[in-house]
Amino acid sequence: MIQLHRAAAPLVALAATGLLVGCSNETVAAPVASSTTTATSGPVATPTPSATPVATPTPVATKDFPVPEQDDLSRTFTVDGAGTFAAYFTRVLNYSRATGDPTLLRSISDPNCGGCTFYAAEIDEYRSKGYSSDGFIVQFTGTRVDSWNPEAGEIGLTILITRPAFDTTDSRGNILGSEEGESNGEFWIDLNWVDDHWVVWEVQ
C-alpha cells in the first residue's frame, strides 16, 4: 500500500504553494467550473452518505456569496467521488477567501489538518488586516491518484489547478506583493471517509 502524504512528508510552509495569499475584500468569487477527475477506478462498495453540515457566513464575514454546493458524487465512497470532493474543496477555498470566513473550510476538515489550519488562520489574519487579492481564483482542472486504501477509507490525491496573476493589497490599496499566474499548478490533498462523508485529513 502506498502511504498517504501525511505519513510520507511533513507539512511545509504553504505560502510557497501560492494557493492562498489573500482573502478579504475579494471582488469576485466565481464558481470553479465542473470537471471530471483524471483518475478512474473500478467500483467499490458505496455506503449511504449522510448529509454534510453546511456552514453559513458568520458575523466575521466581510462579504456574502452563495455557499458552494456539494454534489451527490462527492458524497460517495469511490475514487471519482473523492476527486469530485477535491473539486468541491477548491470551491470552498475560493469561497472562504472571498468572504473572509473560514467556517465552511473548517467544517470539512479534520481538526488536526495542519494545512487546513494554516489556510483558515491566514484567512482570519488577512481579514483582520484588510488585505485583498482581487482577481485571485483557484480553478480546478483535475486530479491524480497517489494512494487509495478503501479498507481504511483513505485516499491521497494531487489536485491540478490553474490560477491567474494577482496583486495583494492593503486596506489603502497599496500593493504588498504580486504573483504571476499558474497554468499548470498542483497541490496534494489526503481525504478520509468518516461517518459516511469525506473529510480533509491534510493538504499541502
DRENPA-3360 file (N, C-alpha, C; in nm, 2 decimals, always signed):
BEGIN
1 = MIQLHRAA = +0.08/-0.12/+0.00/+0.00/+0.00/+0.00/+0.09/+0.13/+0.00 ~ +0.05/+0.22/-0.08/+0.13/+0.35/-0.09/+0.08/+0.43/+0.03 ~ +0.17/+0.49/+0.11/+0.14/+0.57/+0.22/+0.08/+0.70/+0.17 ~ -0.01/+0.76/+0.26/-0.07/+0.89/+0.23/+0.04/+0.99/+0.25 ~ +0.02/+1.11/+0.19/+0.11/+1.22/+0.20/+0.14/+1.26/+0.34 ~ +0.04/+1.25/+0.43/+0.06/+1.30/+0.57/+0.16/+1.21/+0.64 ~ +0.17/+1.08/+0.60/+0.27/+1.00/+0.66/+0.40/+1.01/+0.59 ~ +0.40/+1.05/+0.47/+0.52/+1.04/+0.38/+0.60/+1.17/+0.39;
9 = APLVALAA = +0.54/+1.28/+0.43/+0.62/+1.41/+0.43/+0.56/+1.50/+0.53 ~ +0.64/+1.58/+0.60/+0.60/+1.68/+0.70/+0.54/+1.80/+0.63 ~ +0.45/+1.87/+0.70/+0.39/+1.99/+0.65/+0.50/+2.10/+0.63 ~ +0.50/+2.16/+0.52/+0.59/+2.27/+0.49/+0.52/+2.40/+0.48 ~ +0.59/+2.51/+0.47/+0.52/+2.64/+0.46/+0.43/+2.65/+0.34 ~ +0.30/+2.66/+0.36/+0.21/+2.65/+0.25/+0.20/+2.78/+0.17 ~ +0.26/+2.89/+0.22/+0.26/+3.01/+0.15/+0.33/+2.99/+0.02 ~ +0.43/+2.90/+0.02/+0.51/+2.88/-0.10/+0.43/+2.82/-0.22;
17 = TGLLVGCS = +0.31/+2.76/-0.19/+0.23/+2.70/-0.29/+0.16/+2.80/-0.37 ~ +0.14/+2.92/-0.32/+0.07/+3.02/-0.40/-0.08/+3.00/-0.40 ~ -0.13/+2.91/-0.31/-0.27/+2.88/-0.32/-0.36/+2.98/-0.25 ~ -0.31/+3.04/-0.14/-0.39/+3.12/-0.06/-0.31/+3.24/+0.00 ~ -0.30/+3.35/-0.08/-0.22/+3.46/-0.03/-0.30/+3.57/+0.02 ~ -0.43/+3.59/-0.03/-0.51/+3.69/+0.02/-0.65/+3.65/+0.04 ~ -0.74/+3.72/+0.11/-0.87/+3.67/+0.13/-0.97/+3.78/+0.14 ~ -0.96/+3.88/+0.22/-1.07/+3.97/+0.25/-1.09/+4.07/+0.13;
25 = NETVAAPV = -1.21/+4.12/+0.12/-1.24/+4.22/+0.01/-1.23/+4.17/-0.13 ~ -1.24/+4.04/-0.14/-1.23/+3.98/-0.28/-1.34/+4.03/-0.36 ~ -1.32/+4.07/-0.48/-1.42/+4.13/-0.56/-1.50/+4.02/-0.64 ~ -1.44/+3.91/-0.67/-1.50/+3.81/-0.75/-1.48/+3.67/-0.68 ~ -1.59/+3.60/-0.67/-1.58/+3.46/-0.61/-1.65/+3.37/-0.71 ~ -1.60/+3.37/-0.84/-1.66/+3.29/-0.94/-1.65/+3.14/-0.91 ~ -1.76/+3.07/-0.93/-1.75/+2.93/-0.90/-1.65/+2.86/-0.99 ~ -1.59/+2.75/-0.94/-1.50/+2.67/-1.02/-1.58/+2.59/-1.11;
33 = ASSTTTAT = -1.54/+2.58/-1.24/-1.61/+2.50/-1.34/-1.61/+2.36/-1.30 ~ -1.72/+2.29/-1.33/-1.72/+2.14/-1.30/-1.62/+2.07/-1.39 ~ -1.56/+1.97/-1.34/-1.47/+1.90/-1.42/-1.46/+1.75/-1.37 ~ -1.45/+1.66/-1.46/-1.44/+1.52/-1.42/-1.29/+1.50/-1.38 ~ -1.27/+1.41/-1.29/-1.14/+1.38/-1.24/-1.06/+1.30/-1.35 ~ -0.93/+1.31/-1.35/-0.85/+1.24/-1.44/-0.83/+1.09/-1.41 ~ -0.85/+1.06/-1.28/-0.83/+0.92/-1.24/-0.96/+0.84/-1.24 ~ -0.95/+0.72/-1.27/-1.06/+0.63/-1.27/-1.03/+0.51/-1.19;
41 = SGPVATPT = -1.14/+0.44/-1.15/-1.12/+0.32/-1.06/-1.24/+0.23/-1.08 ~ -1.22/+0.10/-1.05/-1.33/+0.01/-1.05/-1.42/+0.04/-0.94 ~ -1.55/-0.01/-0.95/-1.65/+0.02/-0.85/-1.61/-0.04/-0.71 ~ -1.64/+0.03/-0.61/-1.63/-0.02/-0.47/-1.76/+0.00/-0.40 ~ -1.78/-0.06/-0.29/-1.90/-0.05/-0.21/-1.91/+0.09/-0.17 ~ -2.04/+0.15/-0.19/-2.06/+0.29/-0.15/-2.16/+0.29/-0.04 ~ -2.11/+0.32/+0.08/-2.20/+0.34/+0.19/-2.30/+0.45/+0.17 ~ -2.42/+0.44/+0.23/-2.51/+0.55/+0.21/-2.46/+0.67/+0.29;
49 = PSATPVAT = -2.43/+0.78/+0.22/-2.38/+0.90/+0.28/-2.48/+0.98/+0.36 ~ -2.43/+1.04/+0.47/-2.52/+1.12/+0.55/-2.50/+1.27/+0.50 ~ -2.59/+1.35/+0.54/-2.58/+1.49/+0.50/-2.46/+1.56/+0.56 ~ -2.38/+1.63/+0.48/-2.27/+1.70/+0.53/-2.31/+1.84/+0.59 ~ -2.27/+1.88/+0.71/-2.31/+2.01/+0.76/-2.27/+2.12/+0.66 ~ -2.36/+2.21/+0.64/-2.33/+2.33/+0.56/-2.32/+2.45/+0.65 ~ -2.20/+2.52/+0.64/-2.18/+2.64/+0.72/-2.24/+2.76/+0.64 ~ -2.29/+2.86/+0.72/-2.33/+2.98/+0.66/-2.23/+3.09/+0.71;
57 = PTPVATKD = -2.22/+3.20/+0.63/-2.13/+3.31/+0.68/-2.16/+3.35/+0.82 ~ -2.06/+3.37/+0.90/-2.07/+3.41/+1.03/-2.05/+3.57/+1.04 ~ -2.08/+3.63/+1.15/-2.06/+3.77/+1.16/-1.92/+3.83/+1.12 ~ -1.82/+3.74/+1.12/-1.69/+3.79/+1.08/-1.67/+3.80/+0.93 ~ -1.76/+3.75/+0.85/-1.75/+3.75/+0.71/-1.76/+3.89/+0.66 ~ -1.67/+3.92/+0.56/-1.67/+4.06/+0.51/-1.76/+4.08/+0.39 ~ -1.79/+3.97/+0.32/-1.88/+3.97/+0.20/-1.97/+3.85/+0.20 ~ -2.08/+3.86/+0.14/-2.18/+3.75/+0.14/-2.19/+3.69/-0.01;
65 = FPVPEQDD = -2.14/+3.57/-0.02/-2.15/+3.50/-0.15/-2.23/+3.37/-0.13 ~ -2.28/+3.31/-0.24/-2.35/+3.18/-0.23/-2.26/+3.08/-0.18 ~ -2.31/+3.00/-0.09/-2.23/+2.89/-0.03/-2.21/+2.78/-0.14 ~ -2.08/+2.73/-0.16/-2.06/+2.63/-0.27/-2.15/+2.51/-0.24 ~ -2.20/+2.45/-0.35/-2.28/+2.34/-0.34/-2.20/+2.21/-0.36 ~ -2.23/+2.11/-0.28/-2.16/+1.98/-0.29/-2.25/+1.88/-0.36 ~ -2.21/+1.83/-0.47/-2.30/+1.74/-0.55/-2.29/+1.60/-0.49 ~ -2.39/+1.52/-0.54/-2.41/+1.38/-0.49/-2.28/+1.30/-0.51;
73 = LSRTFTVD = -2.21/+1.31/-0.62/-2.10/+1.22/-0.65/-1.99/+1.25/-0.54 ~ -1.97/+1.37/-0.50/-1.87/+1.40/-0.40/-1.90/+1.34/-0.26 ~ -2.02/+1.29/-0.25/-2.06/+1.22/-0.12/-2.05/+1.07/-0.13 ~ -1.99/+1.02/-0.23/-1.98/+0.87/-0.24/-1.84/+0.82/-0.21 ~ -1.83/+0.70/-0.16/-1.70/+0.64/-0.13/-1.64/+0.57/-0.25 ~ -1.60/+0.65/-0.34/-1.53/+0.60/-0.46/-1.42/+0.69/-0.49 ~ -1.33/+0.65/-0.58/-1.22/+0.73/-0.63/-1.28/+0.86/-0.70 ~ -1.37/+0.84/-0.79/-1.43/+0.95/-0.85/-1.51/+1.04/-0.76;
81 = GAGTFAAY = -1.57/+0.98/-0.65/-1.63/+1.07/-0.55/-1.53/+1.15/-0.48 ~ -1.41/+1.09/-0.45/-1.31/+1.17/-0.38/-1.26/+1.28/-0.47 ~ -1.24/+1.25/-0.60/-1.19/+1.35/-0.69/-1.29/+1.47/-0.70 ~ -1.42/+1.43/-0.70/-1.52/+1.54/-0.71/-1.52/+1.62/-0.58 ~ -1.50/+1.55/-0.47/-1.49/+1.63/-0.34/-1.37/+1.72/-0.34 ~ -1.26/+1.68/-0.40/-1.14/+1.76/-0.42/-1.17/+1.89/-0.49 ~ -1.26/+1.88/-0.60/-1.30/+1.99/-0.67/-1.39/+2.08/-0.58 ~ -1.47/+2.02/-0.50/-1.55/+2.10/-0.40/-1.46/+2.17/-0.31;
89 = FTRVLNYS = -1.35/+2.11/-0.26/-1.26/+2.17/-0.17/-1.20/+2.30/-0.23 ~ -1.17/+2.30/-0.36/-1.11/+2.42/-0.42/-1.22/+2.53/-0.42 ~ -1.35/+2.49/-0.44/-1.45/+2.60/-0.44/-1.47/+2.65/-0.29 ~ -1.45/+2.56/-0.19/-1.46/+2.61/-0.06/-1.34/+2.71/-0.02 ~ -1.22/+2.68/-0.08/-1.11/+2.77/-0.06/-1.14/+2.90/-0.12 ~ -1.19/+2.90/-0.24/-1.23/+3.03/-0.30/-1.34/+3.11/-0.23 ~ -1.44/+3.04/-0.18/-1.55/+3.10/-0.11/-1.49/+3.15/+0.03 ~ -1.41/+3.08/+0.10/-1.36/+3.12/+0.23/-1.28/+3.24/+0.21;
97 = RATGDPTL = -1.19/+3.25/+0.11/-1.11/+3.37/+0.09/-1.19/+3.49/+0.05 ~ -1.29/+3.46/-0.04/-1.38/+3.57/-0.09/-1.46/+3.64/+0.02 ~ -1.51/+3.55/+0.12/-1.59/+3.61/+0.22/-1.51/+3.65/+0.35 ~ -1.39/+3.60/+0.36/-1.31/+3.63/+0.48/-1.36/+3.54/+0.59 ~ -1.43/+3.43/+0.56/-1.49/+3.35/+0.67/-1.45/+3.20/+0.64 ~ -1.36/+3.14/+0.73/-1.31/+3.01/+0.71/-1.40/+2.90/+0.77 ~ -1.52/+2.94/+0.82/-1.61/+2.84/+0.89/-1.64/+2.72/+0.81 ~ -1.67/+2.73/+0.68/-1.70/+2.62/+0.60/-1.58/+2.53/+0.57;
105 = LRSISDPN = -1.46/+2.60/+0.55/-1.34/+2.52/+0.54/-1.31/+2.44/+0.66 ~ -1.33/+2.49/+0.78/-1.30/+2.42/+0.90/-1.40/+2.30/+0.91 ~ -1.53/+2.32/+0.87/-1.63/+2.22/+0.89/-1.60/+2.09/+0.80 ~ -1.52/+2.10/+0.69/-1.50/+1.98/+0.61/-1.36/+1.93/+0.64 ~ -1.29/+1.98/+0.74/-1.15/+1.95/+0.77/-1.14/+1.88/+0.90 ~ -1.04/+1.78/+0.91/-1.00/+1.72/+1.04/-0.94/+1.83/+1.12 ~ -0.97/+1.83/+1.25/-0.91/+1.93/+1.34/-0.76/+1.93/+1.34 ~ -0.70/+1.82/+1.31/-0.55/+1.81/+1.31/-0.49/+1.83/+1.17;
113 = CGGCTFYA = -0.57/+1.88/+1.08/-0.52/+1.90/+0.94/-0.44/+2.03/+0.95 ~ -0.30/+2.02/+0.94/-0.22/+2.13/+0.95/-0.24/+2.24/+0.84 ~ -0.25/+2.19/+0.72/-0.27/+2.28/+0.60/-0.40/+2.35/+0.61 ~ -0.51/+2.28/+0.66/-0.64/+2.35/+0.67/-0.63/+2.46/+0.78 ~ -0.56/+2.43/+0.89/-0.55/+2.52/+1.00/-0.47/+2.64/+0.95 ~ -0.37/+2.62/+0.87/-0.29/+2.73/+0.81/-0.38/+2.82/+0.72 ~ -0.45/+2.76/+0.63/-0.54/+2.83/+0.54/-0.64/+2.92/+0.62 ~ -0.71/+2.85/+0.72/-0.81/+2.92/+0.80/-0.75/+3.04/+0.88;
121 = AEIDEYRS = -0.63/+3.02/+0.94/-0.57/+3.12/+1.02/-0.53/+3.24/+0.93 ~ -0.48/+3.21/+0.80/-0.44/+3.31/+0.71/-0.56/+3.39/+0.67 ~ -0.67/+3.33/+0.64/-0.79/+3.40/+0.61/-0.83/+3.50/+0.72 ~ -0.83/+3.45/+0.85/-0.86/+3.53/+0.96/-0.76/+3.65/+0.97 ~ -0.64/+3.62/+0.95/-0.54/+3.73/+0.96/-0.55/+3.83/+0.85 ~ -0.57/+3.79/+0.73/-0.59/+3.89/+0.62/-0.71/+3.97/+0.63 ~ -0.82/+3.90/+0.68/-0.95/+3.98/+0.70/-0.92/+4.09/+0.81 ~ -0.85/+4.05/+0.92/-0.83/+4.15/+1.02/-0.74/+4.26/+0.98;
129 = KGYSSDGF = -0.65/+4.24/+0.89/-0.56/+4.34/+0.84/-0.62/+4.42/+0.72 ~ -0.73/+4.37/+0.66/-0.79/+4.44/+0.55/-0.72/+4.41/+0.42 ~ -0.64/+4.31/+0.41/-0.57/+4.27/+0.29/-0.67/+4.22/+0.18 ~ -0.63/+4.24/+0.05/-0.71/+4.19/-0.06/-0.63/+4.13/-0.17 ~ -0.68/+4.04/-0.24/-0.61/+3.98/-0.35/-0.71/+3.96/-0.47 ~ -0.76/+4.08/-0.52/-0.85/+4.08/-0.63/-0.81/+4.01/-0.75 ~ -0.89/+3.93/-0.81/-0.86/+3.85/-0.92/-0.81/+3.71/-0.90 ~ -0.78/+3.68/-0.77/-0.72/+3.55/-0.73/-0.84/+3.45/-0.73;
137 = IVQFTGTR = -0.82/+3.34/-0.80/-0.92/+3.23/-0.80/-0.85/+3.10/-0.84 ~ -0.87/+3.00/-0.76/-0.81/+2.87/-0.79/-0.91/+2.79/-0.88 ~ -0.87/+2.75/-1.00/-0.95/+2.68/-1.10/-0.91/+2.54/-1.10 ~ -1.00/+2.45/-1.06/-0.98/+2.31/-1.06/-0.98/+2.25/-1.20 ~ -0.88/+2.17/-1.23/-0.88/+2.11/-1.37/-0.88/+1.96/-1.37 ~ -0.85/+1.90/-1.25/-0.85/+1.75/-1.24/-0.77/+1.70/-1.12 ~ -0.76/+1.57/-1.11/-0.69/+1.51/-1.00/-0.60/+1.39/-1.06 ~ -0.51/+1.36/-0.97/-0.42/+1.24/-1.00/-0.42/+1.16/-0.87;
145 = VDSWNPEA = -0.45/+1.03/-0.88/-0.45/+0.95/-0.76/-0.31/+0.91/-0.72 ~ -0.27/+0.93/-0.59/-0.14/+0.90/-0.54/-0.14/+0.78/-0.45 ~ -0.26/+0.76/-0.38/-0.27/+0.64/-0.30/-0.42/+0.62/-0.28 ~ -0.46/+0.49/-0.26/-0.60/+0.46/-0.24/-0.61/+0.33/-0.16 ~ -0.67/+0.35/-0.04/-0.69/+0.23/+0.06/-0.83/+0.23/+0.10 ~ -0.92/+0.16/+0.02/-1.06/+0.16/+0.05/-1.09/+0.09/+0.19 ~ -1.00/-0.01/+0.23/-1.03/-0.08/+0.35/-1.02/+0.02/+0.47 ~ -0.92/+0.11/+0.46/-0.90/+0.21/+0.57/-0.98/+0.34/+0.54;
153 = GEIGLTIL = -1.05/+0.35/+0.42/-1.12/+0.47/+0.39/-1.03/+0.59/+0.36 ~ -0.91/+0.57/+0.30/-0.82/+0.68/+0.28/-0.78/+0.69/+0.14 ~ -0.76/+0.81/+0.09/-0.71/+0.84/-0.04/-0.62/+0.96/-0.05 ~ -0.52/+0.96/-0.12/-0.43/+1.07/-0.14/-0.44/+1.11/-0.29 ~ -0.46/+1.24/-0.31/-0.48/+1.29/-0.45/-0.39/+1.41/-0.47 ~ -0.34/+1.43/-0.60/-0.28/+1.55/-0.64/-0.39/+1.63/-0.71 ~ -0.42/+1.75/-0.67/-0.52/+1.84/-0.74/-0.45/+1.93/-0.84 ~ -0.50/+1.93/-0.96/-0.44/+2.00/-1.07/-0.52/+2.13/-1.08;
161 = ITRPAFDT = -0.45/+2.25/-1.09/-0.52/+2.38/-1.10/-0.46/+2.47/-1.19 ~ -0.53/+2.58/-1.22/-0.47/+2.70/-1.29/-0.51/+2.81/-1.20 ~ -0.43/+2.92/-1.21/-0.45/+3.04/-1.12/-0.41/+3.16/-1.20 ~ -0.49/+3.27/-1.20/-0.44/+3.39/-1.27/-0.34/+3.47/-1.19 ~ -0.27/+3.56/-1.25/-0.19/+3.65/-1.18/-0.27/+3.74/-1.09 ~ -0.21/+3.79/-0.98/-0.29/+3.88/-0.89/-0.19/+3.96/-0.81 ~ -0.25/+4.07/-0.75/-0.18/+4.15/-0.66/-0.24/+4.14/-0.52 ~ -0.16/+4.15/-0.42/-0.21/+4.16/-0.28/-0.19/+4.30/-0.24;
169 = TDSRGNIL = -0.30/+4.36/-0.19/-0.30/+4.50/-0.15/-0.35/+4.51/-0.01 ~ -0.31/+4.63/+0.06/-0.36/+4.65/+0.19/-0.49/+4.73/+0.19 ~ -0.54/+4.77/+0.30/-0.67/+4.84/+0.31/-0.67/+4.97/+0.24 ~ -0.55/+5.03/+0.21/-0.55/+5.16/+0.14/-0.52/+5.14/-0.01 ~ -0.51/+5.01/-0.06/-0.49/+4.99/-0.20/-0.35/+4.98/-0.24 ~ -0.26/+4.99/-0.14/-0.11/+4.98/-0.17/-0.08/+4.83/-0.20 ~ +0.00/+4.81/-0.31/+0.04/+4.68/-0.34/+0.14/+4.62/-0.25 ~ +0.11/+4.51/-0.19/+0.21/+4.45/-0.10/+0.29/+4.34/-0.17;
177 = GSEEGESN = +0.24/+4.29/-0.27/+0.31/+4.18/-0.35/+0.23/+4.14/-0.47 ~ +0.30/+4.08/-0.57/+0.24/+4.04/-0.69/+0.28/+3.89/-0.72 ~ +0.19/+3.82/-0.78/+0.22/+3.68/-0.82/+0.19/+3.66/-0.96 ~ +0.27/+3.59/-1.03/+0.24/+3.55/-1.17/+0.14/+3.44/-1.17 ~ +0.07/+3.43/-1.28/-0.03/+3.32/-1.30/+0.03/+3.18/-1.31 ~ -0.04/+3.08/-1.28/+0.00/+2.94/-1.30/-0.09/+2.87/-1.39 ~ -0.04/+2.81/-1.50/-0.12/+2.74/-1.59/-0.11/+2.59/-1.57 ~ -0.02/+2.54/-1.49/-0.01/+2.40/-1.46/+0.03/+2.38/-1.31;
185 = GEFWIDLN = -0.05/+2.44/-1.22/-0.02/+2.43/-1.08/-0.08/+2.30/-1.02 ~ -0.03/+2.26/-0.91/-0.08/+2.15/-0.84/-0.05/+2.15/-0.69 ~ -0.13/+2.08/-0.61/-0.10/+2.06/-0.47/-0.17/+1.93/-0.43 ~ -0.13/+1.88/-0.32/-0.19/+1.75/-0.28/-0.29/+1.75/-0.16 ~ -0.37/+1.66/-0.16/-0.47/+1.65/-0.05/-0.49/+1.51/-0.01 ~ -0.51/+1.48/+0.12/-0.54/+1.35/+0.17/-0.68/+1.36/+0.23 ~ -0.76/+1.26/+0.20/-0.90/+1.25/+0.24/-0.92/+1.12/+0.32 ~ -1.01/+1.13/+0.42/-1.06/+1.02/+0.50/-1.21/+1.01/+0.49;
193 = WVDDHWVV = -1.26/+0.89/+0.48/-1.40/+0.86/+0.48/-1.44/+0.84/+0.62 ~ -1.51/+0.94/+0.68/-1.55/+0.94/+0.82/-1.70/+0.96/+0.84 ~ -1.77/+0.87/+0.90/-1.92/+0.89/+0.93/-1.99/+0.92/+0.80 ~ -1.96/+0.84/+0.69/-2.03/+0.85/+0.56/-2.00/+0.98/+0.49 ~ -1.89/+1.04/+0.51/-1.86/+1.16/+0.42/-1.71/+1.18/+0.42 ~ -1.66/+1.25/+0.32/-1.51/+1.27/+0.31/-1.48/+1.39/+0.40 ~ -1.36/+1.38/+0.46/-1.30/+1.48/+0.55/-1.16/+1.51/+0.50 ~ -1.12/+1.63/+0.49/-0.98/+1.67/+0.45/-0.89/+1.64/+0.57;
201 = WEVQ = -0.81/+1.54/+0.55/-0.71/+1.50/+0.66/-0.59/+1.58/+0.66 ~ -0.54/+1.61/+0.53/-0.42/+1.70/+0.52/-0.42/+1.76/+0.38 ~ -0.36/+1.88/+0.37/-0.35/+1.94/+0.24/-0.22/+2.02/+0.24 ~ -0.15/+2.02/+0.12/-0.02/+2.09/+0.11/+0.00/+2.13/-0.03;
% end
